[in-house]
Amino acid sequence: MPRHELIMPELGIESPTPTVSLWLVARGSEVVEGDAVLEVLAGVATIDLPAPATGVLIETLVVEGEPLRPGETLAVIESDADDS
């Protein structure tokens, strides 16, 4: 089964270090590509990060309140889709 990583994007804005605000989906839950999985707090802005694929959220690698770096893997989603 293919695995897809949810990666912290470069926000391109000047702000304090972004942090995990809230997980919107629990580990083991199904997600749909494009649906919000995680809220990130960047200064006064809250940004929703979408699922990169449809499947099951099998790993969350950061906790609420944890500072984030661009390019960091935040979660892993496993899908039934065939990549070929």
C-alpha positions in Angstrom: 0.0 0.0 0.0 1.4 3.4 -0.9 2.3 5.8 1.8 2.0 9.6 1.5 3.7 12.1 3.8 2.1 15.3 4.9 5.0 17.8 4.8 5.2 21.2 6.5 5.3 23.7 3.6 7.3 26.9 3.5 4.8 29.5 4.5 6.6 32.4 2.8 5.6 34.9 5.5 7.5 36.5 8.3 6.1 35.2 11.5 7.2 33.5 14.7 8.0 29.8 14.4 4.8 28.0 13.4 3.4 25.4 15.8 0.9 22.6 15.7 -2.4 24.2 16.8 -4.8 21.2 16.5 -5.0 17.8 14.9 -8.4 17.8 13.1 -8.2 14.0 12.3 -7.2 11.3 14.8 -4.7 8.6 14.0 -6.5 5.6 12.4 -9.2 7.8 10.8 -9.9 7.9 7.1 -9.1 11.1 5.3 -9.9 12.5 1.8 -7.3 14.2 -0.3 -7.6 17.9 0.1 -9.5 17.8 3.4 -7.9 19.6 6.4 -6.0 17.3 8.7 -4.0 19.7 10.9 -4.2 23.4 12.0 -0.9 25.3 12.2 -0.6 28.5 14.1 1.8 31.0 12.5 1.8 34.3 14.4 -1.9 35.3 14.5 -2.9 33.2 11.5 -4.2 29.7 11.6 -3.5 27.6 8.5 -5.2 24.3 7.6 -2.9 21.7 6.1 -4.7 19.3 3.7 -4.3 15.6 3.3 -2.0 14.8 0.3 -4.0 11.7 -0.5 -7.1 9.7 0.3 -6.5 6.9 2.8 -6.0 6.3 6.5 -3.9 8.5 8.8 -1.5 5.9 10.2 1.1 8.1 11.9 1.2 11.6 13.5 4.8 12.6 14.0 4.3 15.9 15.8 2.2 16.9 18.9 0.1 20.0 19.5 2.2 22.9 20.6 5.4 21.6 18.9 7.4 24.0 16.7 7.6 23.1 13.1 10.2 23.4 10.3 9.6 23.7 6.6 10.1 20.3 4.9 9.4 18.4 8.2 7.2 15.3 7.9 4.1 15.8 10.0 2.1 12.7 9.3 1.8 9.6 7.1 -1.3 8.5 5.2 -1.6 5.0 3.8 -3.9 4.6 0.8 -5.3 1.6 -1.1 -4.8 3.4 -4.4 -2.3 1.8 -6.9 0.4 4.3 -7.9 1.1 2.6 -11.2 
